[in-house]
């Protein structure tokens, strides 16, 4: 075996590593045989030199082989579709997409993550539903997908353990921000989870990890390439995260918004994204629908109430109370009033996300507890006309002091102008 | 305190850290509060982005403050001069320079290191002298410098512990090769050791760490700048390491060559380097000699035998037997014969160094034991005329098999040509 220091040196000098060399490095690290300081140096060398697409695939493959894999398609006897979002502020897409897709007859069994920092995680949102169990055994998970058509659970520790280790290391060594490492991290989990076809929602803008369309496109291309090499179908949607998605930011508030959207009364941008994502999933599924027919069917299950009914069955199956009235409510609700007349030109998504985080909706550190009731509701979105004194947003807080601080933060996040900004669609582009 | 990850990120992005930030990083690391994986990522970021001279000085200063410092000048009541070599093959310079300088009346108290890989260390050479003690207490060390004028000992663990830690980490993370980190490592030890004036021998060529004159000059400039900032006088000599220095490579063989040189009968290149280095040290000393007078005095103490007499007193003071006959002798001596007539065009220094290493003269790993008797003697040097069958070199081995292998290696290290190569002086340049 080649010494790890020599592999680090070769990458440092711009060389390419063979798949088996990357495999040795990653699996040796996962087994605890190669120390974290060597991986830290390797990741920093990768930050500066990049990885070729063959190296990125080798990395992804090695991470997958560090743990167990799931063959859901074999267990269900059907083609399996999955979705992933790179994360943003107010991103509750899975909560609407899951019921829509399942209501159309496509099984949707998904493993999700928790939020960290100003971006929320699907699991945290689900846990705001009283009684909801995010930990199911593998047998329970498969049985529920078969019976209800839908299950969303926490990712098991056995799946891609090397990614968990490596991400933790990258987080504290300033080596997160590399497109190959990000692509490998995301795709290793999707591939190990056994999806035959994957819809990737790459968020772009202030509230997203990818700040520019160029960076988002680069990540999308890297993930598409990994999908091609792994023989899976992948569609990337590049979507706007330059303002919070929908209106609600905060766990129970977002669950409520997902329910409203399944009733056909959700915010325009979130509704559009949920339907568009569902349509991509449906057209990749074994229903073999073209995109237009898939879109129609997604709209249909919302209109006829079957998506909402699926939501109710799903939540009950995982032990939760599906009633809106069961969701926790914050004791203090404050209005954020516009200081002038004008149009909403911009809503700083990070700023709103951080305001929600400080209210207690998210975690600054992994061990932080979450207050599921608190958050922000952005009543006015980009392009909306407002009058001075009119409510821009609502702050849902634990107490008066926290509410007052959040009101100031959210007000500062709103940028009002005399003229309306140019319209930006929620789905900026689709890359396949 | 700023999080280490933020400091790594700033360096990664090409920013400059404040002295107190570098200090936090290095001292936190030395105290075990900042983990090695963060320092590994930092060093790799430094590899790509470099350090400014202010940052390099802050690093040097922090490393010095990680341990104790010595004020030898105060203890001796005199200006203290010191020398350091960046290391090469056959580099026994301190063994000759120490006695010459001390014989001229300038106290020479030096802490040295061990060899690793194909370059030997002064301590290993000294330990080939039967009875020689490299570990003296600080009081013994100072007393001996006062009485004998000369002491060479191992570096104490209290001196610059952060450098030891950091070097060990850099060695296994492909981050050794950065001029700022090398300069800080060398100069931190010299400055902590209390030298007022320092002669730095920067080796250039195949057998040296710096392969090109340009790289050597860059390192010299970085160390001169650190000296300036620390208020010390520094002279850098750039010297040829494109063939072994002198003839002998191997511990006892090198001690014998140093004695021969102190008798005035050493190889031309080594004699010249010993005299030139001594002259630089003398002209920096409180004798206040100009370089020409210093050179004359160095030559004088060799010619009149007082340098050799100082050597004898010094070795005895440290418990060693100064007689040449006391040095260990290898049981097998094999001649390396020239395959053709011609001129020695080149002697691959690394190749000779590795041959000596394999014979047992050095260590591949820190815990390896050394055979002090074995090594290589390069009878013919670059520019020498040879006839087919004439001995180019001698191999001193533990056994026949090792000897035969070394003969092949050393023969391959010699490059013979029809015409003599252009002459290269041992001292290529002096930078101040």
Contacts between the chains, C-beta under 8 A, distances in Angstrom:
chain1	res1	chain2	res2	distance
A	4	B	172	7.5
A	5	B	171	7.5
A	5	B	172	5.0
A	5	B	173	6.6
A	5	B	174	5.3
A	6	B	174	7.7
A	8	B	44	8.0
A	8	B	173	6.0
A	8	B	174	4.1
A	9	B	174	3.7
A	12	B	44	7.1
A	12	B	47	6.6
A	12	B	174	5.2
A	35	B	36	7.8
A	35	B	37	7.8
A	36	B	35	7.8
A	36	B	36	7.9
A	36	B	37	4.4
A	37	B	35	7.8
A	37	B	36	4.3
A	37	B	37	4.5
A	37	B	39	7.4
A	37	B	40	3.9
A	37	B	169	6.2
A	37	B	172	7.5
A	37	B	173	6.0
A	38	B	40	7.1
A	38	B	172	6.4
A	38	B	173	5.8
A	39	B	37	7.4
A	40	B	37	3.9
A	40	B	38	7.1
A	40	B	40	4.4
A	40	B	41	4.3
A	40	B	44	7.7
A	40	B	173	7.7
A	41	B	40	4.4
A	41	B	41	6.5
A	41	B	43	7.0
A	41	B	44	4.6
A	41	B	173	3.7
A	41	B	174	6.4
A	41	B	175	6.2
A	43	B	41	7.1
A	44	B	8	8.0
A	44	B	12	7.0
A	44	B	40	7.7
A	44	B	41	4.6
A	44	B	44	3.6
A	44	B	45	5.7
A	44	B	48	7.9
A	45	B	44	5.7
A	45	B	174	7.4
A	47	B	12	6.6
A	48	B	44	7.9
A	48	B	48	4.7
A	169	B	37	6.2
A	171	B	5	7.5
A	172	B	4	7.5
A	172	B	5	5.0
A	172	B	37	7.5
A	172	B	38	6.4
A	173	B	5	6.6
A	173	B	8	6.0
A	173	B	37	6.0
A	173	B	38	5.8
A	173	B	40	7.7
A	173	B	41	3.7
A	174	B	5	5.4
A	174	B	6	7.8
A	174	B	8	4.1
A	174	B	9	3.8
A	174	B	12	5.2
A	174	B	41	6.3
A	174	B	45	7.3
A	175	B	41	6.2
